[in-house]
Amino acid sequence: MLSTAVLQPASPTFAVTTCLLALLLPASRRARWRQEWHAELANLPTRHTRARFTFRVLLGVLSLSVTVRRAEGGAKARSSG
Protein backbone atom coordinates (compact mmCIF):
# COMPACT_ATOMS: atom_id res chain seq x y z
CA MET A 1 0.00 0.00 0.00
CA LEU A 2 1.40 3.40 -0.95
CA SER A 3 1.55 6.09 1.67
CA THR A 4 -0.38 9.27 0.94
CA ALA A 5 2.91 11.14 1.29
CA VAL A 6 3.94 9.44 -1.95
CA LEU A 7 0.65 10.19 -3.66
CA GLN A 8 0.26 13.84 -2.63
CA PRO A 9 2.76 16.66 -3.06
CA ALA A 10 4.58 17.67 0.10
CA SER A 11 3.33 20.72 1.91
CA PRO A 12 6.15 22.96 3.16
CA THR A 13 4.40 23.18 6.53
CA PHE A 14 4.21 19.40 6.83
CA ALA A 15 7.87 19.07 5.87
CA VAL A 16 9.05 21.59 8.46
CA THR A 17 6.81 20.19 11.19
CA THR A 18 7.82 16.58 10.66
CA CYS A 19 11.50 17.51 10.35
CA LEU A 20 11.47 19.39 13.66
CA LEU A 21 9.64 16.61 15.48
CA ALA A 22 12.02 13.99 14.08
CA LEU A 23 15.08 15.79 15.45
CA LEU A 24 14.29 14.30 18.86
CA LEU A 25 14.56 10.76 17.49
CA PRO A 26 17.69 8.75 16.75
CA ALA A 27 19.05 9.57 13.29
CA SER A 28 18.51 6.00 12.10
CA ARG A 29 14.74 6.27 12.69
CA ARG A 30 14.00 9.86 11.63
CA ALA A 31 13.12 9.24 7.97
CA ARG A 32 10.62 6.51 8.81
CA TRP A 33 8.79 8.63 11.41
CA ARG A 34 8.85 11.73 9.20
CA GLN A 35 7.10 9.71 6.49
CA GLU A 36 4.57 8.39 8.99
CA TRP A 37 3.74 11.81 10.41
CA HIS A 38 3.68 13.47 7.00
CA ALA A 39 1.20 10.90 5.70
CA GLU A 40 -0.97 11.37 8.76
CA LEU A 41 -0.96 15.15 8.39
CA ALA A 42 -1.78 14.87 4.70
CA ASN A 43 -4.88 12.82 5.53
CA LEU A 44 -6.32 15.17 8.13
CA PRO A 45 -9.05 17.37 6.67
CA THR A 46 -8.78 20.64 8.60
CA ARG A 47 -6.14 22.91 10.01
CA HIS A 48 -7.59 22.31 13.47
CA THR A 49 -7.21 18.53 13.26
CA ARG A 50 -3.66 18.89 11.92
CA ALA A 51 -2.77 21.22 14.79
CA ARG A 52 -4.29 18.81 17.32
CA PHE A 53 -2.40 15.87 15.79
CA THR A 54 0.87 17.85 15.85
CA PHE A 55 0.33 18.78 19.49
CA ARG A 56 -0.35 15.14 20.42
CA VAL A 57 2.79 14.00 18.59
CA LEU A 58 4.79 16.73 20.31
CA LEU A 59 3.57 15.49 23.70
CA GLY A 60 4.52 11.90 22.86
CA VAL A 61 7.73 12.28 20.85
CA LEU A 62 10.00 12.41 23.90
CA SER A 63 8.58 9.13 25.18
CA LEU A 64 8.89 7.64 21.69
CA SER A 65 12.50 8.79 21.52
CA VAL A 66 13.36 7.10 24.82
CA THR A 67 11.60 3.89 23.77
CA VAL A 68 13.34 3.76 20.38
CA ARG A 69 16.75 4.50 21.90
CA ARG A 70 16.28 1.76 24.51
CA ALA A 71 15.22 -0.71 21.82
CA GLU A 72 18.23 0.17 19.67
CA GLY A 73 20.56 -0.11 22.65
CA GLY A 74 19.14 -3.51 23.57
CA ALA A 75 19.48 -4.76 20.01
CA LYS A 76 23.13 -3.61 19.89
CA ALA A 77 23.88 -5.29 23.22
CA ARG A 78 22.31 -8.58 22.05
CA SER A 79 24.21 -8.55 18.76
CA SER A 80 27.58 -7.82 20.35
CA GLY A 81 27.15 -10.25 23.25
C-alpha positions, 0 to 999 in steps of 0.5 A: 500500500502506498503512503499518501505522502507518496501520492500527494505533493509535500506541503512545506508546513508538513515538511518543516513540522515533521522535520522538527519533530524527528530531530528528537529521534535517533538519526537511524529512525527519523526518515521513517517517522517523518514519512509516517507523520507526514502521511498522517498530516496529509490525511487530516481534513482541517487545520484544526485537526492537523494542529491537534495531531501535531500537538499530540505527537509533540507530547509523545515524541520524547517518550517515543524517543526514549523507547526507540533509543532503549530498543536500539541499545538492547538490540546492539547489546544482544548482537555484540554479546 
